[in-house]
Amino acid sequence: MSKKKKIQKTLVEKILDKQKVEYEPMTFETETDGDTQELVTDKSSRDGYKIYKTLVLTGNKTGPIVGMLPLDKHLSYKKLAKISGNKKVGMVPLKDLIKTSGFEHGANSPVGIRSLHNYPIYFSKEADEAEKIIVSAGKVGQSILVEPHALANSVDAKFGDFAVDNPE
């Protein structure tokens, strides 16, 4: 019998354990795409739960902010700017991502970012209405299935309407 390789807990999972936030670890296959690692999935959900992406942006008034929205949705820069008290928001350039968030592309997690920085975090309204969501566990290919309100409370996130079907 072969021993199953035990996946080590990520910083995100350790933080959630400490906060007593329940979650279920999940893994996804990844592939290298240029200079980034990407999830190998052609779906925006798994087991009926939506996968959420963590976007790191900069607001003209607030500085860095974090937006959480379903993988199959697009970000409305105008709506997130308004919700976050900015006139404009824009994506942090990939070359500045690790310096800004502390995580590489594909591994950004609201829990990890909150533990390293005190950036404002916003979840799209879809998360407010979901039973559970899937978010990165802070390492490419490792995710967690978690109740969105418990997660939002743990990172002091606000819910808002900024995810759209078509880009602006």
C-alpha positions in Angstrom: 0.0 0.0 0.0 1.3 3.4 -0.9 1.1 6.2 1.5 -0.9 9.1 0.4 1.1 12.3 0.3 -0.1 14.6 3.0 -0.7 18.2 1.9 0.7 20.7 4.3 -1.6 23.3 5.6 -1.1 26.8 4.2 -0.8 30.0 6.2 -4.4 30.7 5.2 -5.7 27.4 6.6 -3.7 27.9 9.8 -5.2 31.4 10.3 -8.7 30.0 9.7 -8.0 27.2 12.2 -6.9 29.8 14.8 -10.1 31.9 14.1 -12.2 28.7 14.4 -13.6 29.2 10.9 -14.8 25.9 9.3 -13.6 25.1 5.8 -12.9 22.1 3.6 -9.5 21.9 1.8 -9.6 21.3 -1.9 -6.9 20.8 -4.6 -6.9 21.6 -8.3 -4.5 20.7 -11.0 -2.4 23.6 -12.3 -0.4 24.3 -15.4 2.2 27.0 -16.3 0.8 29.6 -18.6 3.7 32.0 -19.5 5.1 33.2 -16.2 2.1 32.3 -14.1 0.5 29.1 -12.7 -3.2 28.6 -13.6 -5.9 26.2 -12.4 -6.6 23.5 -14.9 -10.4 23.8 -15.0 -12.9 24.5 -17.7 -15.6 25.2 -15.2 -16.3 28.1 -12.8 -17.6 25.7 -10.1 -16.9 22.4 -8.5 -19.5 20.2 -6.7 -22.0 23.0 -7.3 -20.0 25.7 -5.5 -18.7 28.7 -7.3 -14.9 29.3 -7.5 -14.0 32.9 -6.6 -11.0 34.8 -7.8 -9.1 37.3 -5.6 -8.2 40.5 -7.5 -5.7 42.9 -6.1 -6.4 46.5 -7.2 -5.3 50.0 -6.4 -7.7 52.8 -5.7 -6.7 56.4 -6.4 -7.7 57.4 -2.8 -7.4 54.2 -0.7 -4.4 52.6 -2.3 -4.6 48.7 -2.5 -7.9 47.0 -2.2 -9.1 43.4 -2.8 -12.1 42.3 -4.8 -13.5 38.8 -4.6 -15.8 37.7 -7.4 -16.9 34.5 -9.2 -14.5 33.1 -11.7 -17.1 33.4 -14.5 -17.8 37.1 -13.8 -16.0 40.3 -14.8 -15.1 43.2 -12.6 -16.9 46.5 -13.0 -14.1 48.9 -12.2 -16.7 51.8 -11.9 -18.9 49.9 -9.4 -16.0 48.8 -7.2 -14.5 52.3 -7.3 -17.8 53.7 -6.0 -18.2 51.1 -3.3 -14.6 51.5 -2.1 -14.7 55.3 -2.0 -12.4 55.8 -5.0 -12.9 57.7 -8.2 -11.0 55.1 -10.1 -9.5 51.6 -9.4 -7.2 49.5 -11.5 -5.5 46.2 -11.4 -2.1 46.0 -9.7 0.4 45.1 -12.5 1.5 41.4 -12.4 5.2 42.5 -11.8 4.0 44.3 -8.6 1.6 41.7 -7.3 3.9 39.8 -4.9 5.3 43.1 -3.6 1.7 44.4 -3.0 -0.2 41.4 -1.8 2.5 39.0 -0.6 1.2 36.2 -2.9 1.9 35.1 -6.5 -0.7 35.2 -9.3 -3.2 32.4 -8.6 -2.4 32.2 -4.9 -4.0 35.4 -3.6 -6.3 34.8 -0.8 -8.3 37.4 1.2 -7.2 35.7 4.5 -3.5 35.8 3.6 -3.7 39.3 2.3 -5.6 40.5 5.5 -3.0 38.8 7.7 -0.1 40.6 5.9 -1.8 43.9 5.1 -4.9 45.8 6.3 -6.3 46.4 2.8 -10.1 46.9 2.4 -11.7 43.7 1.1 -14.9 43.5 -0.9 -16.9 40.4 -1.8 -19.3 40.5 -4.7 -23.0 40.2 -3.8 -23.1 36.7 -5.3 -21.1 35.5 -2.3 -23.6 37.2 0.0 -26.3 34.9 -1.4 -24.2 31.7 -1.6 -24.2 28.8 0.8 -20.5 28.2 0.3 -17.7 29.4 -2.0 -14.3 28.2 -3.1 -11.3 30.5 -2.6 -7.6 30.2 -2.8 -5.9 28.8 0.3 -2.8 30.9 -0.5 -1.0 28.4 -2.6 -1.5 27.7 -6.3 -3.6 24.6 -6.7 -4.8 24.6 -3.1 -8.3 26.1 -2.3 -10.8 26.0 0.5 -14.6 25.6 0.5 -16.0 28.0 3.1 -19.2 29.7 4.2 -18.9 33.2 2.7 -20.2 35.2 5.8 -17.8 33.4 8.1 -14.9 34.2 5.7 -16.1 37.8 5.3 -16.2 38.2 9.1 -12.7 36.8 9.5 -11.2 39.4 7.0 -13.6 42.3 7.8 -14.9 42.3 4.2 -17.9 44.2 2.9 -20.4 42.8 0.3 -21.2 44.9 -2.8 -22.5 44.8 -6.4 -19.5 45.0 -8.7 -19.4 41.7 -10.6 -20.9 41.8 -14.1 -21.4 39.3 -17.0 -19.7 41.4 -19.6 -16.7 43.6 -19.2 -17.1 47.4 -19.3 
